Amino acid sequence: MKYQPQITADATDIERLFLAQQVAEIGSFDWDLTTGKIWLSPEERLLLGIDDMYLSGKIEDASVFTSIAHPEDGPRMKKYLQEAVKNHLDYDAEFRIITKDKTVKWLKGKGKFFYDESGKAIRLIGVNFDITARKMSENSLQFKAQATRLLSSSLQYEEILHIVCSLAVKYVADWCTVDVVQEYGTISLVAIEHKDPKKISWAKRIRKKNPISISSPTSTARVINTGKPEFYPEITEEMIQAANPTKDQLKILRKLGFSSMMVVPLEIRGKIVGAITFISAESGYHYQPYDFEIAQQLASRASLSLENSALYMEVTQGRERLRKLLSNVPCVVWERYGEPKDGLSPIGFISHYAEELLGYPIANWDTDPYFSHTIIHDDDRARVIQEYQDIYNSGKDGVVRFRWIAKDGRILFVETHCAVIPDAQGNPVGLRGVTMDISSRMELEQRKDDFIAMASHELKTPVTSLRVFTQVLQASLATNTLVKAPIYLERMGKQIDTLAELVSDLLDLSKVQSGKLALHKEEFSIRDLVAETIQTMQPTTKHAINLHKGQDLWVLADRNRIGQVIINLLSNAIKYSPGAKEIDVSVKKKDERVLVRVQDYGIGIPDASKSHIFERFYRVFDATDKTFPGLGIGLYITKEIIERHDGTITLESKLKEGTNFTFTLPIVEKTKG
Ligand code: ADP
């Protein structure tokens, strides 16, 4: 029952003072420190929820305090009082008490110590008054400020959850856990905090032993399912029994001594992803509606931070994906603001491939506004800048071709496709482009030109000879001196063969390029084919072509095409070993494959050319060199034929010592009959 203040009209000053205390709900006390007897005013008794007018307790052990104060404040107050007595300070403190009905009250105390002549404290007279409302609003403000500051300081998912738990433990809970739903409906404990860190690993172990899922009969699962927060100001024995715990669970619950609990949902973009549980245990505190509000505020702030974190992750992942994409495409992607002719604006962006291609660190483009100009070939620079400027002025896309000089001095032929960057009004403010290394394309084009020159020359020679022989024959007919006609005709035949060979090579080239090289497969002995080819070619050369004895091996292949391969390899061996006397050919079996090797002792192939030798139009010597005439298509066709038969072709060569080409084909068992 609330204490009712009374006053009469002729009240004394003392009575008025009492009344003022009653109205302001200020409790007063008088503590005789020598006897330990404490007098409590009626208001003080109301404040503390104590019926007796007297309490007793020694200041030294402050047992009176520790019995009524909040477990966290009792020891602190004991220390405070001892210090105050020792240092002759006034009594001025704030502390929490837990009343009989388990509510927490914040009290402010003010008072004065009295000392005897020897300096010993003998009395403490003071007042206490309720400052719970002020403390709560301070607490709430402090919580809000700290939650906002801390939660906005991180974009990391785990860190945010950890902050949530720490804030909870600081302001509202002894325990705080965050549970998140995983795939397949399991609920995992992703963050946990307790006032006593030792208990964290213990709690984790318990959860590991007793996993929960979305269908478990727990408040966490229920809150995740319904999205509605749950508030249990008091956890009674009946509630524990109603949850039907197992023996083990009951033991744990008893040990934990839960006294109050709140579970609030955690959502990201409107979807419930988990729940935060706030537990009051050791403190014995019972949650008030005010705490429930704080818990919900914390959850909604956490949700906001998690949404930001998700957005941030999306953006960074997207950026990272783009960065990877750009650094993996074999082109330099760039963006530059300002007029090209100025070259003063730093490069806005340049993809990492530039570093790989040119050997210069990306920082060079970032720090030196003229760097892009310096790497352009001296002879191209002025033209390139002008062409970029023209594109900038015209506002239309354009293509610029030029040479770049790499850090190691290599010259790269590059082609830039660029577009104008417009501002909001459509005026040009910069250029963005893709620069590709077209050196190999340029080289191929060059080789093609050489090939055309060479092919025309090769075709012209037999045609010229044929014309000469025809004229001679005509003249002989007119003068009736045809004795030498058979010789001329034989020479003409040879020229016609050369022409026919050239034309068939050109035809093969076009067939290979259009993928129309037809194969007519049959079973035949490769050794026989090699022997026959050598026999045909031997009369055309002074080299001794030796066929080393081997097994009789059979293949299923196009006999004419494989014959063409052997002719190609033999004629190259002859052509490129003018000073040698012999050529060795062998046919062997290795790993269920036929292995044919043609070895010459000629000029050899430089290492740098080995990887290009099978490319179209590739020749070690350029078109102007007349020492070894050729078109650079024989090996290209050879490789195509071999690969179309599931075979391989390799070479080994040493300059001035000779070269061997080895091709393999799948072997077949000779079919009987
Ligand atoms: P080509 O008609 O020019 O001989 P190929 O495609 O047959 O065309 O050969 C390509 C190039 O490979 C030749 O130009 C030559 O430089 C080199 N080459 C081919 N075979 C040999 C060899 N046996 N020894 C040295 N160089 C060779």
Boltz pocket constraint, residues with backbone or C-beta under 6 A from the ligand:
constraints:
  - pocket:
      binder: B
      contacts: [[A, 568], [A, 569], [A, 572], [A, 573], [A, 576], [A, 600], [A, 602], [A, 603], [A, 604], [A, 605], [A, 613], [A, 615], [A, 618], [A, 619], [A, 620], [A, 621], [A, 628], [A, 629], [A, 630], [A, 631], [A, 632], [A, 633], [A, 634], [A, 635], [A, 636], [A, 659]]
      max_distance: 6.0
